[in-house]
Amino acid sequence: MEPITQMIIYLLIGLFAGFMSGMFGIGGGSIRTPLLYAAGLPLLSAFGINLLVIPFSSLIGAISHRKNIDLKMTQYVIIGGILGTVTGAFLTGLISTLVLAIIFVIVSIITIFGIYFDRIFPETAQKINPSAKIIICGAFFLNFLTIMRGGSGGSLFPPFLRMMKLNIRKAIATSLFANIFTAAAGAIVFYSNGHIIFLPALWVILGSISGVRIGSLISLKTKPIWLEIGLSVFIVILALVVLIKTIW
């Protein structure tokens, strides 16, 4: 493949993943990693580049959503997320992909209920106390699970934060801000192991920064109900793709 063609492909991958990140507050790795792998990069390099890109794209998204960031919630998500990311990064490849896929699908279904939990079970939702311990443990588990698939916990953070009683806009903003730190921790581990190729990473970063800005602007103008529906549909599609890909 010609270098110019590769450059354009990496740029477009970054643009699309960045748009989804800014729109829904996800890390973008669930899109970026498989596309980078399909574009010809080694799998571990796709993992590492994705994690390197997330802090840059999430920073732009967090700036755009800055008025909605819940700083108190963020500190607990960052603590649990970093611990989960680093632990998972060192254990990448040691757990069966089928087992990971099944767990991911189950967690995805649970997190979708989290988006609408306060409407489906209003009385139970009122009794939930989003303590520091629960948030840290939840963030740890989500990042530990997703990092071993080459992503960050960002794809599941917004619905988890909805269950922790944040509205959808605050959940998106808080997720983007936390992703800066949790993904950076994973990127350091992959860099230390020599899995990051910087030239492709540069073009993906440029595309992601542009995409996340566009996605963030559209997200801020979109009604909350459509953000919730869009995020739910995205998670369902992602879970199905992960499961089908693993089985086949």
N, C-alpha and C positions, 0 to 999 in steps of 0.2 A: 504493500500500500504506500502511495506517495506521502511524503511528510506533510504537505499542505492539506491533504485529505484527512490524515490523522488529526491534525491540528483542529480542523473544522468539526470533526466528530467529537473530540474531547470538549470543545467549546459548547456544542449543542447539548451534550450530556450534562454539562455543568449548568447550562441555562434552564433546561427542563427540571432537573432536580432542585435547583435553586428556587424556581418558581413555586414548586410544591412546598418547599420549606417555608418560604415567606407567607404562603397562603394559609397553611394549616399548622405551622409551628413545629413541623417535624424536622429531624436532622437531614433528611434527604438521602441517607445511605441506602435505604431500602430500594431506591431507584438507581442511585449512582453506582453502587457496587456491582450489581449484575450487568449493567450496561458497559462498565469499564472492562469487566471480564470478557463480555461478548466482543468488545472492541479489540481484544488481543492481549490485554495485560495479564500477567500471572495473577492468580487469585489473591495471594497474600499482598501483592502490590496494589491490587484494587481495594483491598481492605484498608491498607495504610494510607493510600491517596485519599480515599473517602474521608477518613478521620482527620487528615491534614486540612482538607477543604472545609469541613464543617465549622470550625471556629471562625473562619473568615466570613462565610455566608451567614452564619447565625448572628455574628456581630452586626452586620448590616440590617438583618431582620429585627434584631433586638432594638437597634436605634430607631427604626421605623415604628416599632410597637412600644417604645420606652414608657409611655404614659400608663400602660396597662401592666407593667411588670410588678409582681408581688415580691418584694425583696425579702420579706421574712420567710416566705415559702421557698424562695430560691436557694437560700443558704442550706436548707436541709436536703433539697434535691441535689445540689452540687456535692455535698458530702457523701451521700449515699451513691450518687452516680459515679463519682470518681473512684470510689472503692470497688464498685461493681465493674467498671470499665477496666481498671488495672488488673483485677483478679481474672476477669474473663479473657483479657488480651494474652495473659501468660498461659492460659489453658486452651487457647484456640486450637482446634483440631483434635483434641483429646476425647471429645464427646461425639457420639454418632450424630450425623446430620439428620437422620430420621427422627431420633429422639428430640433433637433441638426443634425440628419442624413441628412435631406434634405439640410440644410444650408451647411453641410460639403461637400456634393456631388457638390453643385453649386460652392462653393469656389474651390474645387478640379479641376473642369472643367476650371474655370477662370485661375487658377495657371498653368495648363498645357499650355494654350495659352501664359502664361508669359514666358515659356521656349523658345518658338519660336517667340515671339512677334516681335523681331527686324527683323525677316525674313518675317513674314506675313505682317506686317505693318511698313516697314522701315521708312517712312516719319513721321508717328506718334511717333514711338520709339525715333526718334531724338529729338522730342519736349518734351519728358518726362524729367522732372527735379527731380531727386531723392533727394528731400530736406529732412532735418532732420524730419520735421513734418510728411511727407508722410511715411517715414520709421518707425517712432515711432508708428504712428496710425496703419499701416499695421501689424507690429509685435504684437501690442496689440490685434488686432482683431483675428489674427491667433492663438495666445496662449490662448486667452479667449475662443475661440471655441473648440480647441482641448483638453484643460485641463479638460473640463467637460465630455470628453469621455475617460479620463484616460491617455491621451498622452501629448506630448508637441507640440509646434508649429514646431518642427523640420521636420516633414514630408512635410510641405508646405513652409518652409523657403527657400530651394534652388530655386524652381521656382519663388518665390516672389523676391528673390535677382537677379535672371536672368532678371526679368522685370525692376529691379532697375539698370540695365546696368552692372552687374558683369558677367564675363564669367563663364562657368559651374564649372571650377576648383576653382575659387575664391568663388563662391556661396556655394559650398560644404564645403570648409574650414571655411568660415565665419559662416555658419550655425552650424557646429560642435562646434566652439569656443563659440558662443552665447548660445548654448544649455547648456553648463556647468552652467551658471548663472541662466538662466530662469528655468531650471528644479530643481535646488537646492532650489529656492524660493518656488516652489510647494511642494517639499519634506518636507520642514520645516513645512508647514501648515498641511500636512498629518501626520507627526510625532507628532505634538502637539495635534492632535486629536486621537492618539493612533492606527493608521491604518497600521503601518509598522511592519512586522514580520522579525526580523533580520537574522535568520538562513537561510530561503529560499533566502533572499536578498543577503547573502554572496555568495552562489553558483551561483546565476544569475550574480552577479558582476564579478566573476572569469571567467565565460563563456563569458560574454560581452567584457571584456578587451581583451581576446584572439581573439574573433571574429572581433572586430573593427580593431585590428592591421592587421589581414589578409586582411580584406575588404579594408582598406586604402592602403595597398601595391599594391593590384590589381587595385584599382581605379586610382592610380597615373600612372599606366602603360597602362591604357585603353584610347583609343581615345575619345576625348570630345563628338563626335557625338553619340557614343555608350552609354556614360554616360547619355546624354540627353534622348535618346530613352529608356534606362532602367528605368530612373527616371519617365518618362511619363507613361510607362506601369505599373510600381509599383503603381503610384497614381490612375490610372484608376481601377486597381484590388482592391485597398484599398477602393475606393469610392463605388464600387459595393458590396463588402463584407459588408461594414457598412450599406448600404441601405437594402440589402437582409436580413441581420441579424436582423435589426430593424423591418422590415415588418413581418418576420416570427416569 
